Amino acid sequence: MFGSGILDTIIGLIFVFLLVSMLVTISNELIAGALHSRAKWLRLGIERLLGSKWAQDLYAHPLIGSTAQSPAADVARSAGPSYIASRPFASVLMALLHDSAASVREVRRTLQDLVTTAGDGGTSVEALRLQLAESLPRLRALITAHSHAELADAISRDLMALGERLKAPYTVADAQADIQHLVDSMQSRYVRQMIEGLHDERMRMVLLALFDDAQNDVEKFKENIEIWFNNSMDRISGWYKRRAQWMVAALAVTAAVSMNVDAVLIVKHLQTYPGARESLVAQAKAFAERTPATNAASGAGMHRVTSGDDYKGVLTFDVPAASTGTVELTSDTAGVMLRPATMLVKRGDRQVEFNVATVFSDTTATATINAAGAAEGSVQLDVRQGLPAQFSAVQDKLADLGLPIGWVWDATPTQVKNGQAIPRNVADGVDRVLQHFLGWFITALAATLGAPFWFDMLNRVISIRSTGRAPEEKPKAPKEVSTPVEPGQTPREADRLAAAQRE
């Protein structure tokens, strides 16, 4: 069983590791934000997923480009958004697939003009049929020139069938509804033919596999695209995390050396000075007690986001969406901007993903994100102070612990003994490295484990300390030994005779 002094030393050391880990984490986030690392890795992953041409068209689409940190999406500067939801990705990919078929676009435009003409009034069904008949030669030429055989045949059959239906005793309203139905259904009617007409063989094979798996169901096809995208994003996240580990390791070493956080020296100091140990334990307990309260508040419908950073979250509707459509997202805080502000939802959807950007601030605030339109709901954000302010606060906290941490130019004899004096020459530098190497290494290694690990460890050890030692057990009476039994006696007779002799 650990003594209280050893346990308090462990708590103090864990608290130091937690603060250093927080500095490393904040530094990593600042660097990633400045270099737009997440956006660049996301773009790299999407280029591997779709190919450079399709990826370029995807990022150029307003539904994706509007989520970038800068609306202009200056690729040299930011590489686009740092997060793309699966629903907009599938919708944009379907739009790009439709745009790849020039003949479908032109036929839709021509038919939409007919619908507009019918809606303006002053026309007849016969006039609509004649306009369609006059357009057919031009459309057939376009279809033949820009479509492969299967798509050209499918469009031609539908146009001929439409012309025949217009010969029936239609009213203008019926004709308008019939043409509009064909216009609205064209994007899903020719999906297989449009896929088979793609010049990009890789995309053609992928999309055909997803469409076949959906058994020609367009909605299921969109869901398959979302699943394919999400699985790919999981792999991209793995690439980014593995790459980030090297940055975290470099930052951990830098933090340990630049701030002279020697784990071995800290342990010796805490073992030598009980007052410093008790003070550090009190600060650690106060930190651990304060932080869970914030987390508990964030868990009750409150999402935490750091000001100056992007945040992706999920908004749950009050009731499921009654119909397919869009929801408009608004924020009641000027420092919280939504990208995009319009989200697509399907009938029965209970949630929608949202992405926000915040401006840097040294203060905390709250923001409410409201959804209205096809579905309604709201979610609250706990906007914490910006990363630079957090870095400064943690650094000050570490410096105020009263431990032999940091470098000093005019060092006292004690600080010289602790190796805190700034080296004046190469020989002094070598001495400092030899003196602190093991402690620096332990600190850097601990910092790479991350702040969540050490925060959880701090709570566990403090919990062990708070339980204290188990109460001492009451002494038990010695076990009574039965009287030896003589030959022919029972145990009861032997005990009775022994009792009589004692009397």
Disulfide bonds with the S-S distance in Angstrom:
none
